Amino acid sequence: MNGPDPAAPAGPPSEVDKLRRRVEALSRKRDEADARLHDLLSCLLPLDDLLADTRRRAGVLHEARSALEATSAAIALSEQIEAAHLMLRGEFARHDVRPMEVVGRAVDPAEMYVVGTEGRLSVPDGTVLRERLAGFRLGTSILRPAQVVVAVPGTARQAEPAPAEDVPDSVAAEVAPADGGRSQPRRTTRSQRRLSHKSPAWRGRRSRRSRRA
């Protein structure tokens, strides 16, 4: 009795075989996603413990009864916040999530949103001066764009004129406007105004009228 030839090529997979393979592939992907999620949540548990202790330290700072106690509690709280931030960034790095380094670079619309500008003379136009919100990458893709403030031509701060009430009268009377317009009239004192009303010519006319009468 002759059996099937083992060297004979197998026929094309049936629709049932294709469906079974798709189900198996989806099942593997689901198991991998569940494992990554479980791993991520397990790594966040120590961060939750650290934040709970940070909250306790904040309460100690609030209840401090002396400057020494407040200073000590503030230092401990600052160290705790720094440790929590470093722990979170470490978990980000372990999952290939890294912050963008954008300060000093030319603005890139594909990675950054410009949320503000600042005049600078010594920095090229369009250079990122600082971040308002940090951007992150997941591998080579953008997880969140950075929100940045960029340089534009001009000075960092424009000089503003002092309020009128803050300028002394002696200075305000002598200073001319910067645009070349007419200066403000010189202010006079009350005694000067009285003298101007009683000029010698006016008094002379009055004396002649009195003699004619």
C-alpha positions in Angstrom: 0.0 0.0 0.0 1.4 3.3 -1.1 1.1 6.4 1.2 1.2 10.1 0.2 4.4 11.3 -1.3 6.2 13.3 1.5 8.0 15.4 -1.1 4.8 16.6 -2.7 4.2 20.3 -2.3 1.5 21.3 0.1 -1.5 23.1 -1.3 -2.4 26.7 -0.5 -3.7 27.4 3.0 -7.4 27.3 3.4 -9.4 30.2 4.7 -9.7 28.5 8.1 -5.9 28.3 8.4 -5.6 32.0 7.5 -8.1 32.9 10.1 -6.4 30.8 12.7 -3.1 32.5 12.0 -4.6 36.0 12.3 -6.2 35.1 15.6 -2.9 33.7 16.9 -1.0 36.9 15.8 -3.6 39.1 17.4 -3.4 37.1 20.6 0.4 37.4 20.8 0.2 41.2 20.3 -2.4 41.4 23.0 -0.3 39.4 25.4 2.7 41.6 24.6 0.7 44.8 25.2 -0.7 43.5 28.5 2.8 42.6 29.6 4.2 46.1 28.7 1.3 47.7 30.5 1.8 45.5 33.6 5.5 46.3 33.6 4.8 50.1 33.3 2.2 50.1 36.1 4.5 48.1 38.3 7.3 50.6 37.8 4.9 53.5 38.7 4.1 52.0 42.1 7.4 53.2 43.7 6.7 56.6 42.2 3.4 56.7 43.9 5.1 55.8 47.2 7.6 58.6 46.7 4.8 61.1 46.0 2.9 60.0 49.0 6.0 60.7 51.2 6.4 64.0 49.4 2.9 65.0 50.3 3.7 64.1 54.0 6.8 66.3 53.9 4.8 69.2 52.5 2.5 68.9 55.5 5.5 69.0 57.8 6.6 72.3 56.0 3.1 73.7 56.4 3.1 72.9 60.1 6.6 74.2 60.9 6.6 76.4 64.0 10.0 78.0 63.5 12.3 79.3 60.7 14.7 76.4 61.3 12.0 73.8 61.0 10.6 75.4 57.9 14.1 75.6 56.3 14.8 71.9 57.1 11.3 70.8 55.8 11.7 72.9 52.6 15.1 71.3 51.8 13.7 67.8 52.4 10.7 68.6 50.2 12.9 69.9 47.4 15.1 66.8 47.5 12.0 64.6 47.5 10.5 66.3 44.4 13.9 66.0 42.6 14.0 62.3 43.4 10.5 61.8 42.1 11.3 63.7 38.9 14.5 61.7 38.3 12.6 58.4 39.0 9.9 59.3 36.4 12.5 60.4 33.8 14.4 57.1 34.4 11.2 55.1 33.7 10.6 57.2 30.6 14.1 56.4 29.4 13.6 52.7 30.0 10.6 52.8 27.7 12.5 54.8 25.1 10.7 58.1 26.0 13.2 61.0 26.0 12.8 64.7 26.3 13.7 66.9 23.3 16.8 69.1 23.5 15.5 72.2 21.7 17.1 75.3 23.5 19.6 76.9 21.3 18.3 75.2 18.1 16.5 76.9 15.2 12.8 76.5 15.6 11.4 73.4 13.8 7.6 73.5 13.1 7.6 69.7 12.9 8.7 69.4 16.5 7.8 72.7 18.2 5.0 75.1 18.7 6.0 78.8 19.1 4.0 80.2 22.0 6.0 83.4 22.5 8.8 85.6 21.1 11.4 87.8 22.7 13.6 90.5 21.2 17.3 89.7 21.2 20.2 91.5 19.4 22.9 88.8 19.9 20.9 85.7 19.0 19.9 84.7 15.5 16.2 85.2 14.5 14.2 82.0 15.2 16.5 80.5 17.8 14.7 78.7 20.7 15.4 80.7 23.9 13.5 78.5 26.4 10.7 75.9 26.7 7.3 76.7 28.1 6.5 73.0 27.9 9.0 70.2 27.3 8.6 68.0 24.2 9.2 64.3 24.2 10.0 61.6 21.7 9.0 58.0 21.7 11.8 56.3 19.9 12.1 58.2 16.6 8.5 59.5 16.6 7.2 62.6 18.3 5.2 61.9 21.5 4.5 65.5 22.3 5.8 68.7 20.5 7.6 71.3 22.6 6.1 74.7 23.3 8.9 77.2 22.9 9.8 80.9 23.1 12.0 82.1 20.2 14.2 85.1 19.5 13.2 87.9 17.1 15.1 91.0 16.1 15.1 93.7 18.7 16.1 94.4 22.2 15.1 92.2 25.1 13.3 95.0 26.9 12.1 98.3 25.4 12.7 101.3 27.7 9.4 102.6 29.0 8.9 106.3 29.9 8.5 106.9 33.6 4.9 107.9 34.7 4.3 111.6 34.9 3.7 111.5 38.6 7.1 110.0 39.2 9.1 112.6 37.3 10.2 115.7 39.3 8.9 119.1 38.1 12.4 120.4 37.6 13.2 117.5 35.3 9.9 117.4 33.4 10.2 121.2 32.6 13.6 120.7 30.9 13.2 117.4 29.1 12.1 117.6 25.5 10.2 114.7 23.8 12.3 112.0 22.1 10.4 112.5 18.8 11.6 116.0 18.3 8.3 117.7 19.0 7.8 120.8 21.1 8.8 120.6 24.7 6.3 121.1 27.4 6.1 124.7 28.7 8.3 125.5 31.7 6.3 125.4 34.9 6.2 128.5 37.0 5.8 128.9 40.7 3.0 130.9 42.3 5.3 133.7 43.2 6.5 134.0 39.6 3.0 134.2 38.4 2.2 137.1 40.8 5.3 138.9 39.6 4.3 138.5 35.9 0.9 140.2 36.6 2.7 143.1 38.3 5.2 144.1 35.6 6.8 147.6 35.7 5.1 148.7 32.5 1.7 148.0 33.9 2.4 149.9 37.1 3.7 152.8 35.0 0.5 153.1 33.0 -1.6 153.0 36.2 0.4 155.8 37.8 0.0 158.1 34.8 -3.8 157.5 34.8 -4.0 158.4 38.5 -2.1 161.7 37.9 -4.5 162.7 35.1 -7.5 162.1 37.3 
